[in-house]
Amino acid sequence: MPSDAHLAGSELPEIDDRLVVPETRYEMYDGELVILAARGIALDAATRDRIAGERDPQQLDRWIARAAIATIIADVLAGA
């Protein structure tokens, strides 16, 4: 199995925006919601809409990575 060591820290693979179709963004959004729910992080409607409206796949990647270790939603969205 390949190592994920190259994904450690804040280094995320580059994603060509032209290759990200709307369905992929939806899957990224859905994945983030699953992670947040599993961690017990509640979202209000405005925050849910903000995440759903994000069109930058690299930002979504950052949020997903942060969601995996965050304890509050502010930690996920910090710096955005």
C-alpha positions as CSV (number, residue, x, y, z in Angstrom):
1,M,0.0,0.0,0.0
2,P,1.4,3.5,-0.9
3,S,2.5,5.7,2.0
4,D,0.6,8.8,2.8
5,A,3.6,10.4,4.4
6,H,3.9,12.9,1.5
7,L,0.5,14.3,2.7
8,A,1.7,15.1,6.2
9,G,1.2,18.6,7.6
10,S,-0.1,21.4,5.4
11,E,1.3,19.9,2.2
12,L,-1.6,18.9,0.1
13,P,-1.4,17.8,-3.5
14,E,-2.1,20.4,-6.2
15,I,-5.5,20.0,-7.9
16,D,-6.1,21.4,-11.3
17,D,-9.4,23.4,-11.0
18,R,-10.2,22.5,-14.6
19,L,-10.3,18.8,-13.6
20,V,-12.7,19.3,-10.7
21,V,-16.3,18.8,-11.8
22,P,-19.3,19.9,-9.7
23,E,-19.9,16.3,-8.6
24,T,-16.4,16.1,-7.2
25,R,-17.0,19.4,-5.2
26,Y,-20.2,17.9,-3.9
27,E,-18.3,14.7,-2.8
28,M,-15.7,16.9,-1.1
29,Y,-18.4,18.9,0.7
30,D,-20.3,15.8,1.7
31,G,-17.0,14.2,3.0
32,E,-16.3,17.3,5.1
33,L,-19.8,17.2,6.6
34,V,-19.3,13.5,7.5
35,I,-16.0,14.3,9.2
36,L,-17.5,17.2,11.1
37,A,-20.5,15.2,12.2
38,A,-18.2,12.3,13.3
39,R,-16.2,14.7,15.4
40,G,-19.3,16.2,17.0
41,I,-18.8,19.6,15.4
42,A,-22.2,21.3,14.9
43,L,-22.8,23.7,11.9
44,D,-25.3,26.5,11.7
45,A,-27.1,27.1,8.4
46,A,-24.8,30.0,7.4
47,T,-21.7,27.9,8.0
48,R,-23.1,25.0,6.1
49,D,-24.0,27.3,3.2
50,R,-20.5,28.8,3.3
51,I,-18.9,25.4,2.9
52,A,-21.4,24.3,0.3
53,G,-20.7,27.5,-1.7
54,E,-17.0,27.0,-1.8
55,R,-15.7,26.5,-5.3
56,D,-12.0,26.3,-4.7
57,P,-11.1,22.6,-4.4
58,Q,-7.8,23.4,-2.6
59,Q,-9.7,25.3,0.1
60,L,-12.1,22.4,0.5
61,D,-9.0,20.1,0.8
62,R,-7.6,22.4,3.6
63,W,-11.0,22.4,5.4
64,I,-11.3,18.6,5.2
65,A,-7.7,18.2,6.6
66,R,-8.5,20.6,9.4
67,A,-11.9,19.0,10.1
68,A,-10.1,15.7,10.9
69,I,-8.3,17.3,13.9
70,A,-10.5,20.3,14.8
71,T,-12.7,20.6,17.9
72,I,-14.7,23.6,16.8
73,I,-15.7,24.9,13.4
74,A,-13.7,28.1,13.8
75,D,-10.6,25.9,13.7
76,V,-11.7,24.4,10.4
77,L,-12.5,27.7,8.7
78,A,-9.6,29.7,10.2
79,G,-7.7,31.8,7.7
80,A,-10.3,31.4,4.9
